[in-house]
Amino acid sequence: MACLRAPSSVVATALNSRTEGMGAQAAGRTFGKSHSTILRWEERLANQVDAWSPPAPGDREVTLEGDEVYTRVGENRPPR
């Protein structure tokens, strides 16, 4: 993500906030940028996904860990 006018730390923090559920307009207000700038940063990062997420090696075993992921079967109902 070269040629950014904002410091990379601001971009990273804004994008992390978006992944945590903050809206684009709220992120823009929080970081002093327009919501279209925040969305443009997301688009630029998404276009570089191949560089950030290399394919898994084919000759090795890959282990994935899902922190805080669970299923409650039969108990996940709204209270009465």
QUIPE-V710519 format. One record per residue. N is the residue number from 0. RES is the residue in one letter. PHI is phi in degrees with one decimal (NA if undefined). PSI is psi as a letter, one per 30 degrees, with the letter a starting at -180 (NA if undefined). NEAR is the number of other C-alpha atoms within 8 Angstrom. Layout:
# QUIPE-V710519
<<N | RES | PHI | PSI | NEAR> <N | RES | PHI | PSI | NEAR>>
This chain:
# QUIPE-V710519
<<0 | M | NA | i | 5> <1 | A | -81.2 | l | 3> <2 | C | 63.9 | h | 4> <3 | L | -91.2 | k | 7> <4 | R | -82.7 | f | 4> <5 | A | -93.1 | l | 6> <6 | P | -61.0 | k | 7> <7 | S | -61.9 | f | 7> <8 | S | -65.8 | e | 6> <9 | V | -67.9 | e | 9> <10 | V | -61.9 | e | 10> <11 | A | -62.3 | e | 8> <12 | T | -65.8 | e | 8> <13 | A | -64.5 | e | 11> <14 | L | -69.4 | e | 11> <15 | N | -64.4 | e | 8> <16 | S | -62.7 | e | 10> <17 | R | -64.7 | e | 11> <18 | T | -69.8 | f | 7> <19 | E | -85.8 | g | 6> <20 | G | 111.3 | g | 6> <21 | M | -73.1 | k | 9> <22 | G | -71.3 | l | 7> <23 | A | -64.8 | e | 11> <24 | Q | -69.3 | e | 8> <25 | A | -65.3 | e | 9> <26 | A | -64.3 | e | 15> <27 | G | -61.2 | e | 13> <28 | R | -64.6 | e | 10> <29 | T | -64.9 | e | 7> <30 | F | -101.9 | g | 8> <31 | G | 71.0 | h | 6> <32 | K | -125.7 | l | 10> <33 | S | -78.9 | l | 9> <34 | H | -63.6 | e | 12> <35 | S | -68.2 | e | 7> <36 | T | -66.5 | e | 9> <37 | I | -60.0 | e | 14> <38 | L | -65.4 | e | 9> <39 | R | -66.1 | e | 8> <40 | W | -60.5 | e | 10> <41 | E | -61.3 | e | 9> <42 | E | -64.3 | e | 8> <43 | R | -64.4 | e | 9> <44 | L | -68.7 | e | 9> <45 | A | -63.5 | e | 7> <46 | N | -70.0 | f | 7> <47 | Q | -104.9 | g | 8> <48 | V | -59.3 | e | 8> <49 | D | -64.5 | e | 7> <50 | A | -74.1 | f | 6> <51 | W | -90.4 | f | 6> <52 | S | -123.4 | i | 6> <53 | P | -68.4 | l | 6> <54 | P | -66.0 | l | 4> <55 | A | -68.1 | k | 5> <56 | P | -66.5 | k | 7> <57 | G | -78.9 | f | 5> <58 | D | -96.8 | g | 4> <59 | R | -130.6 | l | 5> <60 | E | -85.5 | k | 6> <61 | V | -113.0 | k | 6> <62 | T | -111.9 | k | 4> <63 | L | -107.3 | k | 4> <64 | E | -113.4 | k | 4> <65 | G | -110.6 | j | 5> <66 | D | -69.1 | k | 4> <67 | E | 59.2 | g | 4> <68 | V | -109.2 | k | 5> <69 | Y | -153.2 | l | 4> <70 | T | -130.0 | k | 4> <71 | R | -109.9 | j | 6> <72 | V | -83.0 | k | 5> <73 | G | 80.5 | f | 5> <74 | E | -113.3 | f | 5> <75 | N | -88.4 | i | 6> <76 | R | -122.1 | l | 5> <77 | P | -67.4 | k | 4> <78 | P | -65.2 | l | 3> <79 | R | -100.4 | NA | 2>>
